[in-house]
């Protein structure tokens, strides 16, 4: 019996952790998906039957590459006829006017192409304006050449102009049977096959254009007060959980989705790896509060009473003592302690009774 009472009187061996200086951050955990900033849905503006589809899902494409072609026998014949008509009228026109007319035709095509690329986000407004100016200059040159030659061959010039317009119209109708890539990118969806009858506006292909990659996530509206544009974040793909990618909040939606009670958040990924595919699921940790060099203790050792106060058990002269502390940032693994303990104090497991004799094991 004596040995029993001696054993009961020995101090308990408990593990303790020191209060230290360190970094602490509070984050919001979200689930998001990878997407390119430009993802156009492509179709044709005329109805017809699909003759061939030249790409499949996953194929890389370049700007202007032919992706799909409709049956074009009539359109090709119309172009051939227009070219023949133009050839018959060339003899009566001066070389200067003919050259100006061709330059005008090409510059207007370039302008139309630049408009498509600008609408797809592939070129800047400045480049579009330069193409428009080039077309305007070419038209002015053509009109000037026509005026100079008017006295000696107005009939022939008019015939050339009409033939060129007819050819341009025929070529434009032929171009409507071709679907081309507005910019470089990757095919993510193919929705037409050879032989299909398609209608104007029907989506036939979907592309993910090259350029900036972003992550789209939806946060609970309760977190709106914590979210801010420019906040740092880390992203990891579920398929590659050990590869952490730096990101930053780029945009926060101005409205709440009333059906889900969520808000859309977009994050920039400045250097996405090749394995990050469109629509891939990713985990997102957004830092909403961070402090460096703070006084911190392990989270499991801190008992919170409310948002900014709590208590910890510390070792004091071989006994467990409860101390009230003022709390700061609640991190994933540590908690900031602003008042109540000092650096180097040993915090004990919170389930030890106050006054219990302890022997600290570190």
C-alpha atoms as a printed R data frame, in Angstrom:
    type eleno elety resid chain resno       x      y        z
1   ATOM     1    CA   UNK     A     1   0.000  0.000    0.000
2   ATOM     2    CA   UNK     A     2   2.854  2.385    0.713
3   ATOM     3    CA   UNK     A     3   4.249  1.836   -2.779
4   ATOM     4    CA   UNK     A     4   0.811  2.622   -4.243
5   ATOM     5    CA   UNK     A     5   0.562  6.001   -2.506
6   ATOM     6    CA   UNK     A     6   4.103  6.852   -3.543
7   ATOM     7    CA   UNK     A     7   3.245  6.090   -7.172
8   ATOM     8    CA   UNK     A     8   0.097  8.226   -7.033
9   ATOM     9    CA   UNK     A     9   2.112 11.107   -5.722
10  ATOM    10    CA   UNK     A    10   4.583 11.176   -8.607
11  ATOM    11    CA   UNK     A    11   4.114 14.029  -11.126
12  ATOM    12    CA   UNK     A    12   2.537 13.071  -14.436
13  ATOM    13    CA   UNK     A    13   4.783 13.044  -17.507
14  ATOM    14    CA   UNK     A    14   3.243 15.358  -20.090
15  ATOM    15    CA   UNK     A    15   4.402 16.668  -23.420
16  ATOM    16    CA   UNK     A    16   4.699 20.414  -23.686
17  ATOM    17    CA   UNK     A    17   5.353 22.871  -26.480
18  ATOM    18    CA   UNK     A    18   7.029 26.254  -26.075
19  ATOM    19    CA   UNK     A    19   5.392 29.522  -27.021
20  ATOM    20    CA   UNK     A    20   7.509 30.807  -29.937
21  ATOM    21    CA   UNK     A    21   7.753 33.542  -32.498
22  ATOM    22    CA   UNK     A    22   6.507 32.555  -35.944
23  ATOM    23    CA   UNK     A    23   4.252 33.333  -38.870
24  ATOM    24    CA   UNK     A    24   0.524 32.738  -38.617
25  ATOM    25    CA   UNK     A    25  -2.157 32.996  -41.268
26  ATOM    26    CA   UNK     A    26  -5.886 32.474  -41.449
27  ATOM    27    CA   UNK     A    27  -7.189 31.139  -44.724
28  ATOM    28    CA   UNK     A    28 -10.399 30.286  -46.515
29  ATOM    29    CA   UNK     A    29 -10.488 26.866  -48.153
30  ATOM    30    CA   UNK     A    30 -12.365 26.673  -51.461
31  ATOM    31    CA   UNK     A    31 -12.828 24.231  -54.287
32  ATOM    32    CA   UNK     A    32 -12.309 25.617  -57.766
33  ATOM    33    CA   UNK     A    33 -11.876 24.726  -61.399
34  ATOM    34    CA   UNK     A    34  -9.231 25.686  -63.919
35  ATOM    35    CA   UNK     A    35 -10.327 27.614  -66.963
36  ATOM    36    CA   UNK     A    36  -8.769 29.825  -69.638
37  ATOM    37    CA   UNK     A    37  -9.851 33.444  -69.754
38  ATOM    38    CA   UNK     A    38 -11.090 33.004  -73.349
39  ATOM    39    CA   UNK     A    39 -13.183 29.978  -74.304
40  ATOM    40    CA   UNK     A    40 -15.068 30.749  -77.512
41  ATOM    41    CA   UNK     A    41 -17.917 28.653  -78.885
42  ATOM    42    CA   UNK     A    42 -17.526 28.409  -82.652
43  ATOM    43    CA   UNK     A    43 -20.193 27.966  -85.303
44  ATOM    44    CA   UNK     A    44 -21.067 29.000  -88.844
45  ATOM    45    CA   UNK     A    45 -23.359 31.792  -90.027
46  ATOM    46    CA   UNK     A    46 -24.893 29.757  -92.859
47  ATOM    47    CA   UNK     A    47 -26.687 26.454  -92.855
48  ATOM    48    CA   UNK     A    48 -25.398 23.409  -94.679
49  ATOM    49    CA   UNK     A    49 -23.996 19.929  -94.439
50  ATOM    50    CA   UNK     A    50 -20.630 19.272  -92.785
51  ATOM    51    CA   UNK     A    51 -18.110 18.036  -95.333
52  ATOM    52    CA   UNK     A    52 -15.176 17.465  -92.974
53  ATOM    53    CA   UNK     A    53 -14.026 18.170  -89.428
54  ATOM    54    CA   UNK     A    54 -10.266 18.537  -89.294
55  ATOM    55    CA   UNK     A    55  -9.660 18.532  -85.504
56  ATOM    56    CA   UNK     A    56 -10.515 16.508  -82.426
57  ATOM    57    CA   UNK     A    57 -10.633 17.193  -78.701
58  ATOM    58    CA   UNK     A    58  -7.165 17.961  -77.373
59  ATOM    59    CA   UNK     A    59  -5.722 19.089  -80.710
60  ATOM    60    CA   UNK     A    60  -3.575 22.226  -80.706
61  ATOM    61    CA   UNK     A    61  -4.587 24.828  -83.292
62  ATOM    62    CA   UNK     A    62  -3.058 28.047  -84.597
63  ATOM    63    CA   UNK     A    63  -4.705 31.337  -85.519
64  ATOM    64    CA   UNK     A    64  -6.490 31.043  -88.862
65  ATOM    65    CA   UNK     A    65  -6.218 27.245  -89.031
66  ATOM    66    CA   UNK     A    66  -9.089 25.544  -90.874
67  ATOM    67    CA   UNK     A    67 -11.129 23.520  -88.375
68  ATOM    68    CA   UNK     A    68 -14.308 22.520  -90.219
69  ATOM    69    CA   UNK     A    69 -15.685 22.788  -93.755
70  ATOM    70    CA   UNK     A    70 -19.242 22.696  -95.063
71  ATOM    71    CA   UNK     A    71 -20.255 21.389  -98.478
72  ATOM    72    CA   UNK     A    72 -18.964 24.179 -100.754
73  ATOM    73    CA   UNK     A    73 -19.488 23.053 -104.369
74  ATOM    74    CA   UNK     A    74 -21.796 25.940 -105.251
75  ATOM    75    CA   UNK     A    75 -19.655 28.506 -103.472
76  ATOM    76    CA   UNK     A    76 -16.479 27.280 -105.209
77  ATOM    77    CA   UNK     A    77 -18.211 27.449 -108.601
78  ATOM    78    CA   UNK     A    78 -19.368 31.001 -107.896
79  ATOM    79    CA   UNK     A    79 -15.815 32.071 -107.071
80  ATOM    80    CA   UNK     A    80 -14.501 30.512 -110.296
81  ATOM    81    CA   UNK     A    81 -17.133 32.317 -112.325
82  ATOM    82    CA   UNK     A    82 -16.351 35.640 -110.650
83  ATOM    83    CA   UNK     A    83 -12.657 35.221 -111.325
84  ATOM    84    CA   UNK     A    84 -13.321 34.494 -114.980
85  ATOM    85    CA   UNK     A    85 -15.465 37.612 -115.273
86  ATOM    86    CA   UNK     A    86 -12.726 39.682 -113.674
87  ATOM    87    CA   UNK     A    87 -10.157 38.313 -116.096
88  ATOM    88    CA   UNK     A    88 -12.298 39.423 -119.048
89  ATOM    89    CA   UNK     A    89 -12.454 43.020 -117.813
90  ATOM    90    CA   UNK     A    90  -8.792 43.472 -116.934
91  ATOM    91    CA   UNK     A    91  -7.705 44.449 -120.438
92  ATOM    92    CA   UNK     A    92  -9.633 47.693 -120.248
93  ATOM    93    CA   UNK     A    93  -8.284 48.898 -116.902
94  ATOM    94    CA   UNK     A    94  -5.015 50.553 -116.067
95  ATOM    95    CA   UNK     A    95  -2.432 48.675 -114.025
96  ATOM    96    CA   UNK     A    96  -2.542 51.358 -111.335
97  ATOM    97    CA   UNK     A    97  -6.261 51.037 -110.741
98  ATOM    98    CA   UNK     A    98  -6.120 47.243 -110.775
99  ATOM    99    CA   UNK     A    99  -3.310 47.199 -108.238
100 ATOM   100    CA   UNK     A   100  -5.157 49.684 -106.008
101 ATOM   101    CA   UNK     A   101  -8.311 47.587 -106.228
102 ATOM   102    CA   UNK     A   102  -6.446 44.443 -105.178
103 ATOM   103    CA   UNK     A   103  -4.781 46.231 -102.280
104 ATOM   104    CA   UNK     A   104  -8.174 47.526 -101.191
105 ATOM   105    CA   UNK     A   105  -9.650 44.024 -101.321
106 ATOM   106    CA   UNK     A   106  -6.801 42.556  -99.260
107 ATOM   107    CA   UNK     A   107  -6.811 45.358  -96.682
108 ATOM   108    CA   UNK     A   108 -10.560 44.969  -96.121
109 ATOM   109    CA   UNK     A   109 -10.081 41.251  -95.594
110 ATOM   110    CA   UNK     A   110  -7.285 41.953  -93.132
111 ATOM   111    CA   UNK     A   111  -9.548 44.381  -91.291
112 ATOM   112    CA   UNK     A   112 -12.360 41.817  -91.051
113 ATOM   113    CA   UNK     A   113  -9.888 39.219  -89.779
114 ATOM   114    CA   UNK     A   114  -8.505 41.647  -87.206
115 ATOM   115    CA   UNK     A   115 -12.056 42.308  -85.965
116 ATOM   116    CA   UNK     A   116 -12.555 38.561  -85.394
117 ATOM   117    CA   UNK     A   117  -9.259 38.253  -83.500
118 ATOM   118    CA   UNK     A   118 -10.053 41.298  -81.366
119 ATOM   119    CA   UNK     A   119 -13.502 39.914  -80.497
120 ATOM   120    CA   UNK     A   120 -11.804 36.681  -79.396
121 ATOM   121    CA   UNK     A   121  -9.306 38.581  -77.242
122 ATOM   122    CA   UNK     A   122  -6.311 37.576  -79.375
123 ATOM   123    CA   UNK     A   123  -5.136 41.081  -80.415
124 ATOM   124    CA   UNK     A   124  -5.268 44.512  -78.849
125 ATOM   125    CA   UNK     A   125  -7.547 47.437  -79.730
126 ATOM   126    CA   UNK     A   126  -4.508 49.261  -81.113
127 ATOM   127    CA   UNK     A   127  -3.817 46.476  -83.627
128 ATOM   128    CA   UNK     A   128  -7.484 46.522  -84.680
129 ATOM   129    CA   UNK     A   129  -7.339 50.288  -85.204
130 ATOM   130    CA   UNK     A   130  -4.184 49.907  -87.313
131 ATOM   131    CA   UNK     A   131  -5.970 47.398  -89.583
132 ATOM   132    CA   UNK     A   132  -8.941 49.764  -89.946
133 ATOM   133    CA   UNK     A   133  -6.643 52.637  -90.874
134 ATOM   134    CA   UNK     A   134  -4.862 50.496  -93.456
135 ATOM   135    CA   UNK     A   135  -8.216 49.650  -95.075
136 ATOM   136    CA   UNK     A   136  -9.206 53.324  -95.125
137 ATOM   137    CA   UNK     A   137  -5.880 54.276  -96.750
138 ATOM   138    CA   UNK     A   138  -6.302 51.579  -99.399
139 ATOM   139    CA   UNK     A   139  -9.795 52.806 -100.259
140 ATOM   140    CA   UNK     A   140  -8.523 56.366 -100.588
141 ATOM   141    CA   UNK     A   141  -5.734 55.162 -102.899
142 ATOM   142    CA   UNK     A   142  -8.210 53.222 -105.024
143 ATOM   143    CA   UNK     A   143 -10.557 56.203 -105.356
144 ATOM   144    CA   UNK     A   144  -7.645 58.453 -106.293
145 ATOM   145    CA   UNK     A   145  -6.445 56.025 -108.965
146 ATOM   146    CA   UNK     A   146  -9.962 55.703 -110.319
147 ATOM   147    CA   UNK     A   147 -10.305 59.473 -110.562
148 ATOM   148    CA   UNK     A   148  -7.013 59.818 -112.433
149 ATOM   149    CA   UNK     A   149  -8.008 57.209 -114.971
150 ATOM   150    CA   UNK     A   150 -11.626 58.339 -115.318
151 ATOM   151    CA   UNK     A   151 -11.076 60.544 -118.344
152 ATOM   152    CA   UNK     A   152  -9.519 57.791 -120.404
153 ATOM   153    CA   UNK     A   153 -11.401 54.678 -119.401
154 ATOM   154    CA   UNK     A   154 -14.300 55.217 -117.058
155 ATOM   155    CA   UNK     A   155 -16.293 52.342 -118.538
156 ATOM   156    CA   UNK     A   156 -13.463 49.844 -118.158
157 ATOM   157    CA   UNK     A   157 -12.752 51.011 -114.623
158 ATOM   158    CA   UNK     A   158 -16.374 50.581 -113.648
159 ATOM   159    CA   UNK     A   159 -16.367 47.095 -115.098
160 ATOM   160    CA   UNK     A   160 -13.232 46.172 -113.114
161 ATOM   161    CA   UNK     A   161 -14.724 47.589 -109.932
162 ATOM   162    CA   UNK     A   162 -17.927 45.593 -110.435
163 ATOM   163    CA   UNK     A   163 -15.975 42.431 -111.227
164 ATOM   164    CA   UNK     A   164 -13.795 42.834 -108.154
165 ATOM   165    CA   UNK     A   165 -16.865 43.405 -105.980
166 ATOM   166    CA   UNK     A   166 -18.502 40.296 -107.404
167 ATOM   167    CA   UNK     A   167 -15.381 38.253 -106.787
168 ATOM   168    CA   UNK     A   168 -15.084 39.559 -103.228
169 ATOM   169    CA   UNK     A   169 -18.726 38.715 -102.581
170 ATOM   170    CA   UNK     A   170 -18.278 35.191 -103.956
171 ATOM   171    CA   UNK     A   171 -15.145 34.653 -101.876
172 ATOM   172    CA   UNK     A   172 -16.956 35.931  -98.783
173 ATOM   173    CA   UNK     A   173 -19.752 33.419  -99.343
174 ATOM   174    CA   UNK     A   174 -17.153 30.673  -99.765
175 ATOM   175    CA   UNK     A   175 -15.436 31.763  -96.515
176 ATOM   176    CA   UNK     A   176 -18.738 31.318  -94.677
177 ATOM   177    CA   UNK     A   177 -18.496 27.583  -95.361
178 ATOM   178    CA   UNK     A   178 -15.152 27.438  -93.532
179 ATOM   179    CA   UNK     A   179 -14.717 27.532  -89.777
180 ATOM   180    CA   UNK     A   180 -11.268 28.735  -88.698
181 ATOM   181    CA   UNK     A   181  -9.549 29.256  -85.337
182 ATOM   182    CA   UNK     A   182  -9.721 32.883  -84.129
183 ATOM   183    CA   UNK     A   183  -6.430 32.433  -82.244
184 ATOM   184    CA   UNK     A   184  -4.029 29.757  -81.018
185 ATOM   185    CA   UNK     A   185  -5.455 27.347  -78.484
186 ATOM   186    CA   UNK     A   186  -6.725 23.837  -77.776
187 ATOM   187    CA   UNK     A   187  -9.909 22.106  -78.913
188 ATOM   188    CA   UNK     A   188 -11.924 21.160  -75.826
189 ATOM   189    CA   UNK     A   189 -15.193 20.093  -77.447
190 ATOM   190    CA   UNK     A   190 -16.203 18.770  -80.889
191 ATOM   191    CA   UNK     A   191 -19.953 18.773  -81.497
192 ATOM   192    CA   UNK     A   192 -20.237 18.036  -85.225
193 ATOM   193    CA   UNK     A   193 -19.317 15.151  -87.513
194 ATOM   194    CA   UNK     A   194 -19.085 14.810  -91.313
195 ATOM   195    CA   UNK     A   195 -22.560 14.499  -92.807
196 ATOM   196    CA   UNK     A   196 -24.304 16.459  -90.051
197 ATOM   197    CA   UNK     A   197 -26.772 19.106  -91.162
198 ATOM   198    CA   UNK     A   198 -26.044 22.287  -89.216
199 ATOM   199    CA   UNK     A   199 -27.817 25.608  -88.811
200 ATOM   200    CA   UNK     A   200 -26.535 29.171  -88.369
201 ATOM   201    CA   UNK     A   201 -25.409 29.855  -84.818
202 ATOM   202    CA   UNK     A   202 -25.184 26.187  -83.831
203 ATOM   203    CA   UNK     A   203 -22.125 25.473  -81.672
204 ATOM   204    CA   UNK     A   204 -19.839 23.096  -83.551
205 ATOM   205    CA   UNK     A   205 -16.501 23.432  -81.736
206 ATOM   206    CA   UNK     A   206 -15.287 24.881  -78.450
207 ATOM   207    CA   UNK     A   207 -11.747 26.179  -77.956
208 ATOM   208    CA   UNK     A   208  -9.641 27.148  -74.972
209 ATOM   209    CA   UNK     A   209  -7.432 29.955  -76.224
210 ATOM   210    CA   UNK     A   210  -3.827 30.306  -75.141
211 ATOM   211    CA   UNK     A   211  -3.085 33.008  -72.603
212 ATOM   212    CA   UNK     A   212  -3.651 33.705  -68.952
213 ATOM   213    CA   UNK     A   213  -5.046 30.812  -66.908
214 ATOM   214    CA   UNK     A   214  -7.378 31.415  -63.992
215 ATOM   215    CA   UNK     A   215  -9.123 29.433  -61.280
216 ATOM   216    CA   UNK     A   216 -12.801 30.016  -60.612
217 ATOM   217    CA   UNK     A   217 -14.164 29.184  -57.156
218 ATOM   218    CA   UNK     A   218 -17.335 29.965  -55.240
219 ATOM   219    CA   UNK     A   219 -17.055 31.155  -51.640
220 ATOM   220    CA   UNK     A   220 -19.813 31.247  -49.056
221 ATOM   221    CA   UNK     A   221 -21.303 34.711  -48.675
222 ATOM   222    CA   UNK     A   222 -20.327 34.630  -44.970
223 ATOM   223    CA   UNK     A   223 -16.689 34.980  -46.066
224 ATOM   224    CA   UNK     A   224 -17.289 38.129  -48.121
225 ATOM   225    CA   UNK     A   225 -15.961 40.368  -45.354
226 ATOM   226    CA   UNK     A   226 -12.653 38.482  -45.394
227 ATOM   227    CA   UNK     A   227 -12.100 38.337  -49.138
228 ATOM   228    CA   UNK     A   228 -10.166 41.096  -50.892
229 ATOM   229    CA   UNK     A   229  -8.750 41.591  -54.341
230 ATOM   230    CA   UNK     A   230  -5.025 40.900  -54.491
231 ATOM   231    CA   UNK     A   231  -5.044 38.478  -51.545
232 ATOM   232    CA   UNK     A   232  -2.373 35.761  -51.897
233 ATOM   233    CA   UNK     A   233  -3.472 32.161  -52.265
234 ATOM   234    CA   UNK     A   234  -2.125 28.712  -53.004
235 ATOM   235    CA   UNK     A   235  -3.658 26.221  -55.406
236 ATOM   236    CA   UNK     A   236  -3.127 22.484  -55.684
237 ATOM   237    CA   UNK     A   237  -4.684 20.039  -58.109
238 ATOM   238    CA   UNK     A   238  -6.388 17.056  -56.531
239 ATOM   239    CA   UNK     A   239  -4.381 14.819  -58.859
240 ATOM   240    CA   UNK     A   240  -1.083 16.444  -57.709
241 ATOM   241    CA   UNK     A   241  -1.713 17.367  -54.042
242 ATOM   242    CA   UNK     A   242   1.981 17.855  -53.191
243 ATOM   243    CA   UNK     A   243   2.543 20.477  -55.903
244 ATOM   244    CA   UNK     A   244   1.524 23.867  -54.494
245 ATOM   245    CA   UNK     A   245   1.059 26.761  -56.928
246 ATOM   246    CA   UNK     A   246   1.129 30.451  -56.030
247 ATOM   247    CA   UNK     A   247  -1.984 32.415  -57.009
248 ATOM   248    CA   UNK     A   248  -3.694 35.716  -56.273
249 ATOM   249    CA   UNK     A   249  -7.315 36.844  -56.058
250 ATOM   250    CA   UNK     A   250  -7.934 38.807  -59.262
251 ATOM   251    CA   UNK     A   251 -11.693 39.431  -59.168
252 ATOM   252    CA   UNK     A   252 -14.612 39.133  -56.757
253 ATOM   253    CA   UNK     A   253 -18.130 39.136  -58.182
254 ATOM   254    CA   UNK     A   254 -20.205 42.222  -57.341
255 ATOM   255    CA   UNK     A   255 -23.317 40.122  -56.626
256 ATOM   256    CA   UNK     A   256 -24.263 37.055  -54.604
257 ATOM   257    CA   UNK     A   257 -25.827 34.020  -56.247
258 ATOM   258    CA   UNK     A   258 -29.176 33.988  -54.419
259 ATOM   259    CA   UNK     A   259 -29.862 30.308  -55.163
260 ATOM   260    CA   UNK     A   260 -26.583 29.062  -53.673
261 ATOM   261    CA   UNK     A   261 -25.628 31.849  -51.250
262 ATOM   262    CA   UNK     A   262 -22.172 31.996  -52.817
263 ATOM   263    CA   UNK     A   263 -19.956 34.574  -54.479
264 ATOM   264    CA   UNK     A   264 -17.737 33.924  -57.494
265 ATOM   265    CA   UNK     A   265 -14.003 34.434  -56.983
266 ATOM   266    CA   UNK     A   266 -11.407 34.349  -59.763
267 ATOM   267    CA   UNK     A   267  -7.713 33.791  -59.109
268 ATOM   268    CA   UNK     A   268  -4.751 34.408  -61.405
269 ATOM   269    CA   UNK     A   269  -2.188 31.633  -61.876
270 ATOM   270    CA   UNK     A   270   0.923 33.403  -63.227
271 ATOM   271    CA   UNK     A   271   2.884 30.243  -64.082
272 ATOM   272    CA   UNK     A   272   0.532 27.267  -64.530
273 ATOM   273    CA   UNK     A   273   2.198 23.876  -65.117
274 ATOM   274    CA   UNK     A   274   1.457 21.856  -68.221
275 ATOM   275    CA   UNK     A   275  -0.565 19.264  -66.299
276 ATOM   276    CA   UNK     A   276  -3.163 21.863  -65.267
277 ATOM   277    CA   UNK     A   277  -5.951 21.064  -67.734
278 ATOM   278    CA   UNK     A   278  -9.109 23.009  -68.479
279 ATOM   279    CA   UNK     A   279 -11.931 22.193  -66.002
280 ATOM   280    CA   UNK     A   280  -9.548 20.356  -63.630
281 ATOM   281    CA   UNK     A   281 -10.680 20.436  -59.991
282 ATOM   282    CA   UNK     A   282  -8.296 22.231  -57.612
283 ATOM   283    CA   UNK     A   283  -8.134 23.099  -53.930
284 ATOM   284    CA   UNK     A   284  -7.679 26.774  -53.084
285 ATOM   285    CA   UNK     A   285  -6.417 28.307  -49.837
286 ATOM   286    CA   UNK     A   286  -6.864 32.082  -49.769
287 ATOM   287    CA   UNK     A   287  -4.928 33.963  -47.085
288 ATOM   288    CA   UNK     A   288  -7.337 36.458  -45.537
289 ATOM   289    CA   UNK     A   289  -5.133 37.474  -42.615
290 ATOM   290    CA   UNK     A   290  -1.393 37.009  -42.011
291 ATOM   291    CA   UNK     A   291   1.147 38.183  -39.434
292 ATOM   292    CA   UNK     A   292   4.880 37.491  -39.374
293 ATOM   293    CA   UNK     A   293   6.891 37.126  -36.166
294 ATOM   294    CA   UNK     A   294   3.811 36.721  -33.987
295 ATOM   295    CA   UNK     A   295   3.768 34.952  -30.603
296 ATOM   296    CA   UNK     A   296   2.151 31.577  -31.364
297 ATOM   297    CA   UNK     A   297   1.157 28.367  -29.599
298 ATOM   298    CA   UNK     A   298  -0.117 25.056  -30.993
299 ATOM   299    CA   UNK     A   299  -3.786 25.278  -31.889
300 ATOM   300    CA   UNK     A   300  -4.700 22.088  -30.014
301 ATOM   301    CA   UNK     A   301  -3.318 23.556  -26.771
302 ATOM   302    CA   UNK     A   302  -5.534 26.660  -26.875
303 ATOM   303    CA   UNK     A   303  -9.102 26.634  -25.637
304 ATOM   304    CA   UNK     A   304 -11.129 29.474  -27.124
305 ATOM   305    CA   UNK     A   305 -13.816 31.200  -25.111
306 ATOM   306    CA   UNK     A   306 -14.796 33.636  -27.851
307 ATOM   307    CA   UNK     A   307 -13.247 35.192  -30.953
308 ATOM   308    CA   UNK     A   308 -10.452 37.031  -29.144
309 ATOM   309    CA   UNK     A   309 -10.001 35.320  -25.766
310 ATOM   310    CA   UNK     A   310  -9.298 31.889  -24.351
311 ATOM   311    CA   UNK     A   311  -6.972 30.023  -21.996
312 ATOM   312    CA   UNK     A   312  -3.994 27.693  -22.000
313 ATOM   313    CA   UNK     A   313  -2.444 25.375  -19.428
314 ATOM   314    CA   UNK     A   314   1.199 26.158  -18.643
315 ATOM   315    CA   UNK     A   315   3.798 24.525  -16.432
316 ATOM   316    CA   UNK     A   316   4.525 26.716  -13.395
317 ATOM   317    CA   UNK     A   317   6.898 25.383  -10.712
318 ATOM   318    CA   UNK     A   318   6.047 21.788  -11.572
319 ATOM   319    CA   UNK     A   319   2.278 22.282  -11.560
320 ATOM   320    CA   UNK     A   320  -0.310 22.918  -14.244
321 ATOM   321    CA   UNK     A   321  -1.694 26.429  -14.174
322 ATOM   322    CA   UNK     A   322  -4.482 27.872  -16.299
323 ATOM   323    CA   UNK     A   323  -3.779 31.263  -17.861
324 ATOM   324    CA   UNK     A   324  -6.259 33.495  -19.614
325 ATOM   325    CA   UNK     A   325  -4.915 34.754  -22.945
326 ATOM   326    CA   UNK     A   326  -5.964 37.270  -25.576
327 ATOM   327    CA   UNK     A   327  -6.008 35.687  -29.010
328 ATOM   328    CA   UNK     A   328  -5.249 36.999  -32.487
329 ATOM   329    CA   UNK     A   329  -5.200 35.124  -35.756
330 ATOM   330    CA   UNK     A   330  -6.489 31.558  -35.659
331 ATOM   331    CA   UNK     A   331  -4.252 29.657  -38.081
332 ATOM   332    CA   UNK     A   332  -4.459 26.112  -39.358
333 ATOM   333    CA   UNK     A   333  -1.902 24.713  -36.885
334 ATOM   334    CA   UNK     A   334  -1.024 27.599  -34.557
335 ATOM   335    CA   UNK     A   335  -2.841 30.434  -32.803
336 ATOM   336    CA   UNK     A   336  -1.529 33.940  -32.270
337 ATOM   337    CA   UNK     A   337  -1.410 34.908  -28.577
338 ATOM   338    CA   UNK     A   338  -1.296 38.645  -27.989
339 ATOM   339    CA   UNK     A   339  -1.376 38.686  -24.180
340 ATOM   340    CA   UNK     A   340  -1.231 36.279  -21.255
341 ATOM   341    CA   UNK     A   341   1.948 34.273  -21.887
342 ATOM   342    CA   UNK     A   342   5.548 35.025  -22.810
343 ATOM   343    CA   UNK     A   343   7.909 33.620  -25.376
344 ATOM   344    CA   UNK     A   344   9.417 30.377  -24.065
345 ATOM   345    CA   UNK     A   345   6.500 29.488  -21.743
346 ATOM   346    CA   UNK     A   346   5.606 25.799  -21.947
347 ATOM   347    CA   UNK     A   347   1.985 25.088  -22.848
348 ATOM   348    CA   UNK     A   348   0.490 21.759  -21.805
349 ATOM   349    CA   UNK     A   349  -2.410 19.710  -23.161
350 ATOM   350    CA   UNK     A   350  -5.650 21.495  -22.321
351 ATOM   351    CA   UNK     A   351  -7.213 18.433  -20.644
352 ATOM   352    CA   UNK     A   352  -4.837 18.535  -17.645
353 ATOM   353    CA   UNK     A   353  -6.477 19.655  -14.409
354 ATOM   354    CA   UNK     A   354  -5.285 22.952  -12.917
355 ATOM   355    CA   UNK     A   355  -2.912 22.344   -9.988
356 ATOM   356    CA   UNK     A   356  -1.886 18.880  -11.147
357 ATOM   357    CA   UNK     A   357   1.782 18.018  -10.661
358 ATOM   358    CA   UNK     A   358   3.517 17.624  -14.008
359 ATOM   359    CA   UNK     A   359   6.897 16.639  -15.326
360 ATOM   360    CA   UNK     A   360   7.404 18.205  -18.727
361 ATOM   361    CA   UNK     A   361   8.616 16.120  -21.647
362 ATOM   362    CA   UNK     A   362   9.533 18.120  -24.737
